[in-house]
Structures are given as structure tokens and as C-alpha cells.
Amino acid sequence: MKDPTVPEQGTASRRFDAVAWLRRYGTSLFLCALIVFFALENSRFLSLRNVTNILTEVSIYGIIAVGMTFVILTAGVDLAVGSLLAFAGMSGAFVMKALGMDSPSGWIVALAAATAVGTLVGYLQGKAVTFFSVPPFIVTLGGMTVWRGATLILNDGSPISGFDASYRWWGTGSIAGIPVPIVLFGLIAAVGLVTERYTRYGRYVYAVGGNPEAARLNGLDVPAIITSVYVIIGALSGLAGFLLSARLGAAEAVGGIGYELRVIASVVIGGTSLAGGRGGIGGTIVGALLIGVLTNGLVIMHVSSYWQQVVIGLIIVAAVAFDTYAKSHR
Amino acid sequence: MNSAPNLLDVRGVCKQFPGVKALDGVDLQVRKGEIHALLGENGAGKSTLLKILSGALRADRGEAVLDGETLAPNETPRERQRAGLVTIYQEFNLLPFLSIAENLYLGREPVRRGFIDWATMYDDSRALLESLGLSADPRREVRHLSVAHQQMVEIGRAVAQKAKLIVMDEPTAALGRREVQILHAVIAELKTRGVSFIYVTHRLDEVKMACDSFTVLRDGRYVARGEVGSVETSDLVRLMVGRDVEFSKRARNARAGETVLAVNGVSRACDLSGRHAIALNDLSVEVKAGEILGFAGLVGAGRTELARIIFGADHCDRGVMYLNGSELRPLRSPKDAIRAGIALVPEDRKQQGCFLEQSISQNITLPSLKRIARWRIFVDEMQERQLVEKYRTALRIKMASSAVAVGTLSGGNQQKVLLARCMALQPKVLIVDEPTRGIDVGAKAEVHQLLCEMAQSGMALIVITSEMPEVLALSDRIAVFREGCISGVLDGREATENNLMELMAISSAAALKRSAAL
């Protein structure tokens, strides 16, 4: 029996290691295989319209998944993102309604309100985690029902619709032919990647997740860093709420139900460890695309939505099982 | 030698960890119905040997025979227990929220018609506890018991498992004097029933009191065995510390400069939650530029505790600190300490020091990133590479590339990475807690050399170590800790193992006071 706390020497053999290679590129490979499979099954799958559809769909939860990557890197989790998305979207729409739906630059106020609400809620949840030492799972499990309830209270359970064109542009318009949500997702993912790889903050997030006690002894303000990742994911959830309401033309109290699962699945399938300190946004993007492609492909193949859930669930477990297997056999 | 047959016969056990040979051909024989002391300094390989015996680790080579049966090397701890070899670790393996009876019979509950027979279990438990001289209600939850009583439950569990050999790792480390006597009485009673014990301890007076024979390990090798009756305590000390590779006393002229750090009257009451188990009483030390101040003492004497207070990682009730003559505002966190110019290499490399998954360069530069950041945000990779390269060369860290995860390095190289991290901060005061724990002899010498070079460069160093040869070899002055007090400060040139031992050892008066307080 090998002592698991004593890792192997760094100068291990350089020969090709199939398990390690698969661990690194397996998800991307699987994504490519899925695309080829669906394209062969149905020629419409790779049509411009369908691809745009998939990407727009992915963008909304992908934006949150970028934030979730940071949260999970600190060994936390946020279950409240779906509810917060609805609450922030509803708050924005509510402000819009109060201003009058045809107010020319009302979307600015709505966007600001949605993001601000998301940021504030994220801050509160982050503080609950750090100041009161409540496990993130519990804080955000509570948040999940609190913000859903708050959404229902805000407009008595009914949707708000009738936004003007400048508001709807954020969900349905395009920049240089690319739908706005996709552009935003691309921007946010890029900022996330740069933050993760090239900034002090990125290093600190990895350090706090990898070994919080060592991080503290290295002079990092661990509670502040943990709070900050919840602020980030809150702000991104708020933005996603605004985008979804703009895309659907309505802010609904049931908006974003089940998003937390899709978002967490994207991060986990992308190889970020729930134990913290390992993984990254690159993997998350692949994970989010994989879920988007799979959902869309199964729809195109007329697989019932019931079965879609079964398939996605199995893939999450399989991805993590493989990762664990690869880790123990290195 | 007694001619009773060996209950346990271990021959030629070897165990290699990456970078360290933890055990190198160790033998151990225990006769039936005897109490056998396993002795050795920290890092001598006692814990590794115990883990191999209990089945928690697998030996690379060697064999073990228990009561005529060869123990298969791949047995699990559970199988070893069934074979009659039960290990009681320092931190007990009890389930705090279950009752005494449930703990005693965990996994072997008496069953009637498929259900647990609670009446029998409680009756058996009561009888068992009484035979150990403990009258407690077996229905009580274990968490309500004192440490000593919890230990009795552990022993009771071993007896209930019909153990032939009970291995006890530092059984008296957390006991008062009176409780130690009770423990020894119970052990002696079990001995008459034919149970054998392996007794690991640092307290040599207990060996004389309670044990029949002994084996000494040193640097992972078997050194000697014998009968306790035929040796003096001083012989045991010599066997434990005498080593083939004596650390060479530093050949440098200590040109100690100005006092850099002065700590005055640091006190802290022990708190009942057990986070701070020992009280600190009026600790005062000072360390000068270019000097190595050694902190000697037994584990739990207050050395690490004072270091953590100096570093701002823990708080104290009273006390003041001066850095370069000016008073430090109370440090509320390591962040403040690092900013003030104090750095710490913590005692537990894996838990408190390394980010095992992160690369070597990330580990080295983490606390220094502020200095090499552009616009305070982006890490300047060019400067980072230079910084890593500078300290990699200075500390002679062996690595394939600085992008390799620290977890893949040997213990000695990990320690160097931590030293590099602290040096990159260019601190005025560097505190190193157990600089050579768990690293092999060659790497130890190198770390010693590095510490001396740092002192030479004008840094003020505090080195905490449990290894006497190390503290003697490195220190210009030695502050000796005993039971939360500083019992003396010795000049490095005058210090010997004897006068250190005298200051370190728990005096019987102090022990009496402690047991009265418990």
C-alpha cells in the first residue's frame, strides 16, 4: 500500500501517459465526438441557425459558470444562482416598469439594477459564509428558496413583459452578426481567463482553495477573497438575469429554475475539483458547450426531455468518476 | 535474557518514502506478557513502524510473525486487529457521539435474532470496565469522558477484541501524574493476563517505571535492544541521540548585531475549548541580527505557540513586541507580520506550508506577488521568473522545471521551496519551525547550511526544533521551554545535551502541580 499523502517524485518517466492525456483532453474529445455524431444524425444540427441557438443558450448560463469556477476553486459552491438570476431579472424589469416601458434609456437602469441586486446578494451570501462560518452549501441552499420567494413577492408571481426594442436588443440583437449574449459571454470568459492566469487575484483564489491555512499564513486575507468570489458570481447572475429577460421578452418568476445544476455541471465536467484549488475556466467553457450541444442534439433527435435529464446526470457522474480514477492511477 | 517465546518477531523491515528512507532493516521482538518500550527521537521511524504493524502502511521489505503466524504484508488494519494486534493512537479513534458500550463493541455488537442485544452489551461493557478499574455508565456518550477515561475505553476495546499485543503511541502525553499511575496499574494487570504491550514514549522515567525491555531506533535504523533493569536512563539517552553523522557545529563567527526583535512578557491562559491547550507564562526573548536563536523543549512546551503569536497567527492576552527598537502595534494577522518584516516557515509542511497542487514558482512567489505586480493587478511573469530563479539557485532546489507541482517534490526540496518563499520576502526576522522534520540526513545538512548562510547575511533567525543535536549545532543562543515557561537561556557554546535535558525535563514538582490542577 502506498502512502497517499506522499506523492511521486517529480522526475517521473516522460513516456506517453494515456490516462493523464485523456484526463486533460477527454472532455474536449467527447465534445467533438458528440458534435460529429449529431451532425451525422441530422444535417440541421450544424446549420448556422442551430449553432447560434446553441451558443446563445450556452452563453446565459456560461456567464454564471465563469463565476462558479471561481467559487468552486475556493472549495465553495453556489446553489442560489438560478433563483438569483430570476430575482435580479425581475428587479430590473420592475424598475423598467416603474420608469415606463417606453422610457428611451430605461434598459440602462434595468441593467444596472439587475447587476446591483446580484452583486449585493452575492456580498450578503459571501459574508454569511465567511463571517458567520456557515457552509456555502447551506447559505446558498437557503438563498435558493429565499430569492425565488422574493421574486414571487416582488410582482405577485406574475411575469413582467412588454420591454422596448433597446431592452430586447441585449437578448436578441447582434453585434457584427454575432448575438449579443454570445459576445458578452466571450468577453466575460476572456476576462475570467486572464484573471485566473495572469493576476494576483487569480493566484490568491487558487491558494485559498488549495490550502486555506497556508494561504492565511502567507498573509492572504482569506475571508475577503472568499467573499469576493460570491460577489463576482452574484454580479454575473444578475447580468444573466437581465439577458434572459431581454431574450425571452419577459422577466418570469420561474426563470432560471434548474440553472444551478447546469452551471455546476459545466464547471465539474470541465475538470474543476469540488475540493478547490484545481481546475479552471478553460475547462468550464468546454463543459458548458458540452451540456449545450448534448441538450440541443437530443432535442433534434427527438429524445424526450425526460431522457435528457437522465443522460446529463450520468455524464456528470462519469466525468468525475474518470477524473478520480485518473488521479489515483497516476 | 528471558527465555519466554517471542509473541511478536519483526525482522528487516524497510520502508522508503520519496526522498526519505524512513525504515532501514528494523528488527523488533516482543515477548509474551511483557511491556516493551519503543524509543527514539522524532523522525527515528517509530510512527512509521507502528503504522506498518497496524496495517495502515505496507512495508517495502521485511517480515513480521505474531504468535507463530506470519502477518501478510497486505493486511488491512481490521485484519490485524482480528489477528490480535491492536494499536491505540495518540489521537483516539473513538466515536464521540456514541456511548461507551457502542464504542467498545463497534462492529462486533452482540446480536440476538438479528437485532443488537443491548442488555448483553451493557452488561458485558460494565464488567469489562470494572475489570479495568473504571466505574462508568456504559450508556454515557464518550465525548463526556476525560482524556484518561477515553483512553481506558480504547484499552477496553482492545481487551474486548481479545488483543494479544496492544501498541500504545505516547499514551501519557496528555495525562496527569495520577492518571499515569492508573494507566500503568491497568497495563500491569493486563500483563499478568498474558497481554503484551509496545509502549512508545518520550518520557524515559516512565520507561524505568513501567517497561520490561526496550528497543531503540535512530534515523530509521535499529540501534539496540535490552532489558530496562540493566540500563540507566542516561544510557538510553545516549543510544537515542548518539548518531553516526554528527552535525558539525557551525564554523562561523557569530557577529551578532543589534537586537532586531524583542518579545516581552507574552502570556496567554489556556482556554477550555482546547484550542490553546497550554498556558504561556511571561515569555520574553530577543534575537539579534545575524544570530540564530534556538527554541528547545519538548513538544507542547510552548515553542510553536510563541512563534505563532510573534507571527500574528494566534493571539496572546498580554505582552509587547519591539521590532528594531520600536513597538509593534499588536499584530492581528500574518498579513501584518509579513508587512512588518517577519516570516514563518510552519512546522507542518503539508498542512500549513505547501500548496501541493500548485507549481513551484507559484508556491515561492505567492506572498511576494505585490512586489512583482504591474499596476498592482497583473503578475509580471518576467520578474516572477527572475525571482524564482534567484532563490532556486540560492537554495539549490532540485527540480525538473518550476512549473512542476510542489506535491511531487521530496520533503527536503519542499522545505527548500518554503525557505525560498520566506527569503523572497526579505524578512528582518525569520522563524523556522522544525526545519528538518521528515527529511533525510543529507538534506538536513543542506538546510542547516542554508540557515547559517541566512544568518550570515544579517537576518535574525529563530529556529524551533525537537532534535537536540540540531538545536546544538545551529544555535548561537538557546531558549529552553518547559511547560509554557522559558526555563533558561543558554549560550550556544556552553550548551550540552545534559544541561539542555535538565532544563527541558518536566520536573516532578511541576508535574505534581499539573496533576493537582487536573
Interface residues (C-beta under 8 A of the other chain):
Chain A: M1 K2 D3 T5 V6 P7 E8 Q9 G10 T11 A12 Y198 T199 R200 Y201 R203 Y204 Y206 A207 G210 N211 E213 A214 A215 R216 L217 N218 G219 L220 D221 G277 R278
Chain B: F17 P18 G19 L57 R58 N74 F311 A313 S333 P334 K335 A337 I338 R339 L344 P346 K350 Q351 Q352 G353 C354 F355 L356 E357 Q358 Q362 L366 P367 L369 K370 A373 R376 I377 F378 V379 E381 M399 A400 V404 A405 G407 T408 L409 S410 R421
